[in-house]
Structures are given as C-alpha cells and as structure tokens.
C-alpha cells in the first residue's frame, strides 16, 4: 500500500516542481525589470473616433489628429484613412509583419 501511494504522488510532485520553476522564472524576470513576454493579438485595421477633434478645424484639428496618430504609431499602427464628421474617425492599419507574429496573434 505504501508503495502505491509513492507512485501516485510522483506526478503531483513533478507538476508542483514545474509550477514552482515557472513562477520562479517569472519572479526573477520581474525582479530584473523585464516583463514576462506574452503574445498579443494585432487587428489588421482599427478605427477610432477622435474625440479631442470634436468641433475643431484647421490647426487645432490637425494637432488632435496628429496626437492620436502618434499614440497609435507607438502601438504598431499607421494612419490609413480619415472619415469626416462632427467627430472625425481615424482608421489605422497594422504595421506588424504577419509572418513574424506568434501563432495565436494572427
């Protein structure tokens, strides 16, 4: 009976050690100032309303559009189109190379 208990506990011990090793690696990465890498999904096209440009024209409108375009460029998107209206809508395309994205992020 005692011999059977040891065999049953062995996979549990292995799983526990594996979980501790993964958690330890993440803890070390965070302590060194590195974030644990996680694949992120990239949409091919994203459209957002530019609320800061509501009711503006000329240089004020251009500044509001440019501010949002710079923000989106930091996230890997480039400006591809604008839709006029009371609240303008800016559409952005992904700048990421699809072949280099992780399998789950395509």
C-alpha positions as CSV (number, residue, x, y, z in Angstrom):
1,X,0.0,0.0,0.0
2,X,2.8,2.4,0.9
3,X,4.5,1.7,-2.4
4,X,1.3,2.7,-4.3
5,X,1.0,6.0,-2.5
6,X,4.5,7.0,-3.6
7,X,3.8,6.2,-7.2
8,X,0.6,8.2,-7.2
9,X,2.3,11.2,-5.6
10,X,5.2,11.3,-8.1
11,X,3.2,13.1,-10.9
12,X,1.9,15.6,-8.4
13,X,5.4,16.3,-7.2
14,X,6.6,16.8,-10.8
15,X,3.7,19.2,-11.5
16,X,4.4,21.1,-8.3
17,X,8.1,21.4,-9.1
18,X,7.3,22.6,-12.6
19,X,4.9,25.2,-11.4
20,X,7.4,26.5,-8.9
21,X,10.1,26.6,-11.6
22,X,7.8,28.7,-13.9
23,X,6.8,31.0,-11.1
24,X,10.5,31.4,-10.0
25,X,11.5,32.3,-13.6
26,X,8.8,34.9,-13.8
27,X,9.8,36.3,-10.4
28,X,13.4,36.6,-11.5
29,X,12.4,38.3,-14.7
30,X,10.2,40.9,-12.8
31,X,13.0,41.5,-10.3
32,X,15.4,42.3,-13.1
33,X,12.9,44.7,-14.6
34,X,11.9,42.6,-17.5
35,X,8.2,41.8,-18.2
36,X,7.3,38.2,-19.0
37,X,6.6,38.0,-22.7
38,X,3.0,37.4,-23.8
39,X,1.8,37.2,-27.3
40,X,-0.7,39.9,-28.2
41,X,-3.3,39.9,-30.9
42,X,-3.0,42.5,-33.6
43,X,-6.0,43.6,-35.6
44,X,-5.3,44.4,-39.2
45,X,-7.4,47.6,-39.1
46,X,-8.5,49.7,-36.1
47,X,-10.9,52.7,-36.4
48,X,-11.2,55.1,-33.5
49,X,-13.2,58.3,-33.1
50,X,-11.0,61.4,-32.4
51,X,-13.0,62.9,-29.5
52,X,-10.3,65.6,-29.0
53,X,-11.0,66.9,-32.5
54,X,-14.8,67.4,-32.0
55,X,-15.9,70.8,-33.3
56,X,-12.4,71.9,-34.2
57,X,-10.9,72.9,-37.6
58,X,-7.6,74.0,-39.1
59,X,-4.5,73.7,-37.0
60,X,-6.5,72.5,-33.9
61,X,-8.0,69.6,-35.9
62,X,-4.6,68.7,-37.3
63,X,-3.0,68.8,-33.9
64,X,-5.7,66.5,-32.4
65,X,-5.4,64.0,-35.3
66,X,-1.6,64.1,-35.1
67,X,-1.6,63.4,-31.3
68,X,-3.8,60.3,-31.8
69,X,-1.8,59.1,-34.8
70,X,1.4,59.3,-32.7
71,X,-0.2,57.4,-29.9
72,X,-1.4,54.6,-32.3
73,X,2.0,54.5,-34.0
74,X,3.6,53.7,-30.7
75,X,1.2,50.6,-30.6
76,X,2.3,49.5,-34.0
77,X,-0.4,51.1,-36.2
78,X,-0.1,53.6,-39.1
79,X,-2.8,56.1,-40.2
80,X,-4.5,54.9,-43.3
81,X,-7.7,56.9,-43.6
82,X,-9.9,59.6,-42.1
83,X,-13.7,59.9,-42.1
84,X,-15.0,63.5,-41.6
85,X,-18.0,64.4,-39.5
86,X,-18.8,66.1,-36.2
87,X,-16.4,63.7,-34.5
88,X,-13.8,62.6,-37.1
89,X,-12.9,58.9,-37.3
90,X,-9.4,57.8,-37.9
91,X,-8.6,54.4,-39.3
92,X,-5.2,52.8,-38.7
93,X,-3.6,49.7,-40.3
94,X,-1.2,47.3,-38.5
95,X,2.5,47.9,-39.2
96,X,3.4,44.4,-37.9
97,X,4.7,41.8,-40.3
98,X,2.1,39.0,-40.0
99,X,4.7,36.3,-40.7
100,X,6.6,37.4,-37.6
101,X,3.7,37.4,-35.1
102,X,3.2,34.4,-32.8
103,X,0.7,31.8,-34.0
104,X,-2.0,32.9,-31.6
105,X,-1.7,36.6,-32.5
106,X,-2.5,36.2,-36.2
